[in-house]
Protein backbone atom coordinates (compact mmCIF):
# COMPACT_ATOMS: atom_id res chain seq x y z
CA UNK A 1 0.00 0.00 0.00
CA UNK A 2 1.46 3.32 -1.03
CA UNK A 3 0.10 5.36 1.87
CA UNK A 4 0.68 3.07 4.81
CA UNK A 5 1.21 6.04 7.13
CA UNK A 6 -2.49 6.89 6.73
CA UNK A 7 -3.24 3.63 8.53
CA UNK A 8 -0.36 3.24 10.99
CA UNK A 9 -0.11 6.76 12.43
CA UNK A 10 -3.76 7.22 13.52
CA UNK A 11 -3.91 3.64 14.79
CA UNK A 12 -0.70 4.26 16.79
CA UNK A 13 -2.26 7.28 18.49
CA UNK A 14 -5.54 5.51 19.27
CA UNK A 15 -3.67 2.43 20.53
CA UNK A 16 -1.72 4.64 22.92
CA UNK A 17 -4.92 6.12 24.33
CA UNK A 18 -6.53 2.66 24.52
CA UNK A 19 -3.55 1.13 26.33
CA UNK A 20 -3.36 3.97 28.85
CA UNK A 21 -7.10 3.78 29.49
CA UNK A 22 -7.09 -0.02 29.77
CA UNK A 23 -4.08 -0.27 32.07
CA UNK A 24 -5.27 2.62 34.22
CA UNK A 25 -8.26 0.49 35.16
CA UNK A 26 -6.68 -2.99 35.13
CA UNK A 27 -3.49 -4.11 36.83
CA UNK A 28 -1.34 -6.40 34.62
CA UNK A 29 -0.98 -8.85 37.51
CA UNK A 30 -4.78 -9.38 37.47
CA UNK A 31 -4.84 -10.58 33.85
CA UNK A 32 -5.39 -14.22 32.94
CA UNK A 33 -4.65 -16.07 29.71
CA UNK A 34 -6.44 -19.40 29.15
CA UNK A 35 -7.35 -19.58 32.84
CA UNK A 36 -3.81 -19.01 34.14
CA UNK A 37 -2.35 -15.75 35.44
CA UNK A 38 0.18 -14.01 33.21
CA UNK A 39 3.74 -14.54 34.42
CA UNK A 40 5.21 -11.66 32.41
CA UNK A 41 6.75 -8.59 34.05
CA UNK A 42 4.47 -5.56 34.09
CA UNK A 43 6.49 -3.69 31.45
CA UNK A 44 6.25 -6.67 29.08
CA UNK A 45 2.50 -6.84 29.64
CA UNK A 46 2.16 -3.12 28.91
CA UNK A 47 4.21 -3.51 25.72
CA UNK A 48 2.33 -6.56 24.49
CA UNK A 49 -0.97 -4.87 25.30
CA UNK A 50 0.01 -1.77 23.36
CA UNK A 51 0.98 -3.80 20.29
CA UNK A 52 -2.26 -5.79 20.46
CA UNK A 53 -4.25 -2.57 20.63
CA UNK A 54 -2.18 -1.16 17.76
CA UNK A 55 -2.88 -4.23 15.61
CA UNK A 56 -6.61 -4.01 16.28
CA UNK A 57 -6.69 -0.28 15.54
CA UNK A 58 -4.59 -0.73 12.38
CA UNK A 59 -6.98 -3.41 11.14
CA UNK A 60 -9.89 -1.06 11.76
CA UNK A 61 -8.14 1.78 9.93
CA UNK A 62 -7.26 -0.49 7.02
CA UNK A 63 -10.88 -1.67 6.64
CA UNK A 64 -12.08 1.94 6.70
CA UNK A 65 -9.55 2.94 4.03
CA UNK A 66 -10.39 -0.13 1.95
CA UNK A 67 -14.11 0.62 2.02
CA UNK A 68 -13.61 4.27 1.02
CA UNK A 69 -12.23 3.42 -2.41
CA UNK A 70 -14.39 4.52 -5.34
CA UNK A 71 -15.16 2.58 -8.50
CA UNK A 72 -12.54 4.23 -10.69
CA UNK A 73 -9.78 3.43 -8.19
CA UNK A 74 -10.85 -0.21 -8.11
CA UNK A 75 -10.98 -0.38 -11.92
CA UNK A 76 -7.52 1.17 -12.27
CA UNK A 77 -6.08 -1.26 -9.73
CA UNK A 78 -7.69 -4.21 -11.52
CA UNK A 79 -6.35 -3.03 -14.88
CA UNK A 80 -2.87 -2.55 -13.43
CA UNK A 81 -2.88 -6.06 -11.96
CA UNK A 82 -4.22 -7.79 -15.08
CA UNK A 83 -2.24 -5.75 -17.60
CA UNK A 84 -5.33 -4.48 -19.45
CA UNK A 85 -6.77 -1.00 -19.77
CA UNK A 86 -9.66 0.15 -17.60
CA UNK A 87 -12.89 0.94 -19.39
Secondary structure in CASP SS format (residue, H / E / C, confidence):
PFRMAT SS
TARGET T0000
AUTHOR 0000-0000-0000
METHOD secondary structure of the structure
MODEL  1
X C 1.00
X C 1.00
X C 1.00
X C 1.00
X H 1.00
X H 1.00
X H 1.00
X H 1.00
X H 1.00
X H 1.00
X H 1.00
X H 1.00
X H 1.00
X H 1.00
X H 1.00
X H 1.00
X H 1.00
X H 1.00
X H 1.00
X H 1.00
X H 1.00
X H 1.00
X H 1.00
X H 1.00
X H 1.00
X C 1.00
X C 1.00
X H 1.00
X H 1.00
X H 1.00
X C 1.00
X E 1.00
X E 1.00
X C 1.00
X C 1.00
X E 1.00
X E 1.00
X C 1.00
X C 1.00
X C 1.00
X C 1.00
X H 1.00
X H 1.00
X H 1.00
X H 1.00
X H 1.00
X H 1.00
X H 1.00
X H 1.00
X H 1.00
X H 1.00
X H 1.00
X H 1.00
X H 1.00
X H 1.00
X H 1.00
X H 1.00
X H 1.00
X H 1.00
X H 1.00
X H 1.00
X H 1.00
X H 1.00
X H 1.00
X H 1.00
X H 1.00
X H 1.00
X C 1.00
X C 1.00
X C 1.00
X H 1.00
X H 1.00
X H 1.00
X H 1.00
X H 1.00
X H 1.00
X H 1.00
X H 1.00
X H 1.00
X H 1.00
X H 1.00
X H 1.00
X C 1.00
X C 1.00
X C 1.00
X C 1.00
X C 1.00
END
